[in-house]
Amino acid sequence: MTVASVAFTALLVMVGCGKNEGSGSAASNTDLVAAGKAVFDANNCARCHIVAGQGNPRGRDLTRVGADPKHTMQWLIEHVKNPRAHNPNSTMPAFEGKISEQDLKALGAYLSSLK
């Protein structure tokens, strides 16, 4: 799946595409999380991170990243955009400007669901 198709999918999920009306519905949240997983995959995040035993231990294990109460969806989005804002010693590259806002929202939903 190309990054452009992931962005399009995430956009369709966010506007509802005639389905799952009501932004707070469980179905729309499930769709946003699924779109976030696609963003995670499309951006090769498993090259550095593990989720549920899959990936590379080079970076932090993200299997339960959403279980930390401070790791809100917005915190996670900001961290992906600029990891050094939260940890000046972070070796993770900044993805601001490299991942669209729509895809960041979906990715944040996915990461915050990892509990």
N, C-alpha and C positions, 0 to 999 in steps of 0.2 A: 504494500500500500504506500503510495507516495505521500509526501508531506502535504501536498495540495489536496489530495483526496481526504486525508485526515482532517484538514482544516474545513473542508466542505462538509464532511460528516458532522464535525463538532458544531458547525454553524447551523445545520439542519436540526440537530438535537436542541440547540439553544432557542431557536425560533419556534420549535414545536412541529414544524412541517405538517400541520394539520392533525397530528397525533399527539397524544400525551399532553393535552392542554392543561395549563396550570403548572407554573414553574416549580411548585413545591411538591408535585406528585411523586410517589415512589417510582413510577415507571420512568418519568423524565430524569430523575436522579440516577436510576439504573442505567439509562441510556447515556447520560453524561459521564458516568464512571467508565462505561464500556468505551466511549470515545476517548477518554483519558488513557485507558490501557493501550488503545491504538496509537495515541501520541507517544506514549512511553516506548512502544515497540518501534515506531517510525523514526524516532530520534536516537535509537540504539542505546537507551539508558542502561540496559542490562550489560552493556560492555563494561560498565564500572560498578553497577549495583546488583544486589541479589534481592529477589522477591520470591518468597516461598521455595527457597532452595535452588532457584534458577537464576543464572547470571554469573557475574564476576565479583569476587570479594574485594576488588581493588578499592571501591568506595564503600560507603555505609550500607549496611543491610537495611533495606526499606520494608521488610516484611511486616513490621508493626509500627511504621513511622506515624500513622494516624492515631495511634493509641496515646501518644503524648498530648495532654490537653493544650499545650501551647502551640502545637502543630495544627492550627486551623487551616482551612482551605486557603485563606488569604496569606497566612504566614508561609505556607508551602509554595504558593505562587511567587511570592517575593523572594523566597530562598532560591528557587530555580532561576529567577531573573538575575539575581546578584547574591550568590552565596556568601560573599565576604561582608555583606551588610550584617549578617547574623554571626559570622565567625571569620574574623580577619585572617585566620590561618588556613581557611578552606582552600583545598586544591581543586575543587570542582570549578569548571569554567562557568562563566556567566552566560545565560541563554537569552538575556534581554535583547530584543531585536532579531533573534534567530528563530524564536517560536512565536507564532501569532498570539494575540491576547485571547482569542477564542480557544485556541489549543492549550494555552496556559490554564485557562479556567477548567477545561476538561481534565487536564493533567492534575491540577490541584484537587479536583473532585476524586479522581482515582487514588492519588496518594493519601488523601485524608480518609479514604475508605479502608485503608490497610490497617486493620486492627487485629 
